[in-house]
Amino acid sequence: MKNRFAILGASLALALLFGAAAGHDWVSPLKLASAWSGASDMESRLLLVWRLPRVLAAALVGALLGLGGAIFQGVFRNPLAEPYLLGASGGAAIGATVALLVPLGLPGGPALAGLSFLGAWGATWIVLAVSGLHGKPDTAGLLLAGVAVAAMLGALRSFLMLALSDDTMNLQVVLSWTLGGIQTPDGPGLIMLAGLVIAGLLLALSLARGLDLLGLGDEQAFAFGLDPVRFARRAVLVGAGIVAAAVAFGGLVAFVGLIAPHLARWWIGPRHRALLPASALIGAALVAFCDGLARAVLPPAEIPLGLVTALIGGPFFLLLLARRLRP
């Protein structure tokens, strides 16, 4: 098991190296080492101030998405479950859209993060109420309610973008955020994002035993002392908060929460004590790599990160769906 985690760690290091080197102007590993050692030329300073923090932020956002996906798949007992199916990301996007378009008199970063959290939690509570999870758990109803709520929230977000934008706010900024993209954070922002990842991992690990028991079925879980209804409600809300943090810092980045847990389950196994950190590592490597591709494929333009992950994750999802539907 340790060797497998070592390989995941090495994969993440390679993805970070690729992300730091990729861009409009590719940078050699020697130049990266020179910048890290404190070289004073302009290129080295730009690498340290702009590109490296962005690569680290991309990895941290990916770790959050991987964690959220692993939690949702465990709660739903469905390997096709993805954080965006629950409406959490749609709710976070509503909150972020308000933060970007409405002058609230608050600092931009805290307002964006706070309203994204509120939007995600509010949307999740709506899905829980509609699906009847407060009574008898219904996984199919929960997923269907999530899809419906996500669709309504997407329409509401589009309406807000049209109604609230004016000459003082470039609508392109909001559109680029909804397509997914990592913005270079400042020092405090990067520290806050790292703290959210650590807190999310600790909360996720506290759910590991319950997720394992839930996979045995409701009756078996209850026999081991787990209340499936109460635990499912708590786990879904923890997952929603983790996804909200990812959306607040990275916009709408699809399919990472689907791909990372699948690869982790194949490589590590189904036990959530190991699956959760493995999903975080794989998600971090995937987003760091895709963010590098987004900056390097069509220079000097930058492809939205969400489009890159959708081009990779869409076929992956169709392949999984075809395998499940095969008689």
C-alpha positions, -999 to +999 in steps of 0.1 A: +000+000+000+028+024+008+044+017-025+012+025-043+009+058-024+045+066-033+037+061-070+007+085-066+029+110-049+055+107-077+027+112-103+015+143-085+051+157-085+054+150-123+021+167-129+032+198-108+064+199-128+045+197-161+021+224-149+050+247-139+068+242-172+038+245-195+024+277-208+028+303-236+065+301-230+077+267-219+102+267-191+129+241-186+134+222-153+167+240-149+150+274-151+124+262-126+152+251-102+170+285-108+138+304-099+132+283-068+168+289-057+162+327-057+173+339-091+166+376-094+158+379-132+123+389-143+114+355-157+123+338-124+103+363-104+073+358-126+075+320-122+076+323-084+049+350-082+025+339-109+029+304-123+040+283-093+011+296-071-013+289-099+000+253-103-003+247-065-038+262-065-048+239-094-036+209-075-054+219-043-087+225-062-083+190-078-077+175-044-110+190-032-129+177-062-114+142-058-125+141-022-160+154-029-164+128-057-153+099-034-177+110-007-207+112-031-199+079-048-197+063-013-230+078-001-249+070-033-233+036-036-231+044-073-198+047-092-215+071-117-223+096-090-205+129-095-206+161-073-223+181-100-253+157-101-263+168-065-266+205-074-238+215-050-217+230-077-248+248-092-256+263-059-220+274-054-220+289-089-252+309-080-235+323-049-203+331-068-222+348-096-239+371-071-205+378-055-190+387-088-218+409-101-233+426-070-214+453-052-216+440-016-190+462-001-170+431+010-135+420-001-138+400-033-121+368-021-141+363+011-173+372-005-168+348-034-159+319-010-186+327+015-215+330-010-202+299-028-204+279+004-239+293+012-251+285-023-238+249-022-252+242+012-286+257+003-289+238-029-279+206-011-307+211+015-332+216-013-321+184-029-323+166+004-358+179+011-371+171-024-357+136-025-372+127+009-338+117+024-350+130+058-373+100+058-365+068+040-332+070+020-338+070-017-306+071-038-324+072-071-346+100-059-316+119-046-298+117-079-329+127-099-336+156-076-300+167-079-301+167-117-334+187-117-321+212-092-288+216-110-307+224-142-329+250-126-299+266-109-281+267-143-310+286-158-311+309-128-274+316-130-278+325-167-306+349-158-286+366-131-257+370-155-280+388-180-299+408-154-270+420-131-242+427-156-237+462-167-210+484-182-189+483-150-187+445-150-173+426-179-196+396-185-166+378-200-151+375-165-182+357-152-184+335-183-148+325-181-153+316-144-183+294-152-163+275-178-137+267-151-103+282-146-077+286-119-068+322-109-034+328-094-040+334-057-020+356-035-001+342-005-030+344+020-054+330-006-031+300-012-027+294+025-065+295+030-070+270+001-044+247+016-062+249+050-095+240+033-079+210+017-065+198+051-099+204+068-117+187+040-095+157+042-099+154+080-136+156+077-137+131+049-116+106+068-140+110+097-166+096+074-145+066+061-158+039+085-194+050+079-190+050+041-175+014+043-205+003+064-230+021+041-216+000+012-227-032+030-264-021+028-287-002+051-295-032+073-260-043+078-249-007+085-277-004+111-266-037+127-231-022+132-246+009+149-248+033+120-279+053+113-279+054+075-303+084+072-284+106+096-250+096+083-260+101+046-273+135+054-241+145+072-218+130+045-237+147+017-234+181+034-196+176+040-192+166+004-212+197-007-189+220+014-158+205-001-171+209-036-182+245-028-146+253-018-134+239-051-159+259-071-151+291-052-114+289-062-116+271-096-150+277-111-170+248-126-145+221-134-164+190-144-157+152-142-127+153-119-149+141-091-159+112-113-125+102-127-103+105-096-123+081-073-126+055-101-088+055-107-082+055-069-106+025-064-088+006-092-053+014-078-059+013-040-091-006-034-126+002-020-117+009+016-123+046+022-096+051+047-071+048+018-095+056-010-102+092+001-065+105+003-058+085-030-087+103-047-073+136-035-039+129-048-052+118-082-076+147-084-047+171-076-025+155-103-053+155-129-062+192-125-026+203-123-019+185-156-051+198-173-044+233-162-010+231-179-026+218-210-051+247-209-023+272-209-001+255-235-023+241-263-034+273-280-009+300-271-012+329-265-049+321-258-059+300-228-085+272-230-110+272-201-100+244-177-135+231-175-135+224-213-103+204-210-116+183-182-149+178-200-131+166-231-113+140-210-141+132-186-170+130-211-157+099-229-147+084-196-182+088-183-197+073-215-174+043-212-184+037-176-221+041-185-218+017-214-201-009-192-229-007-166-256-010-193-240-039-210-261-071-205 
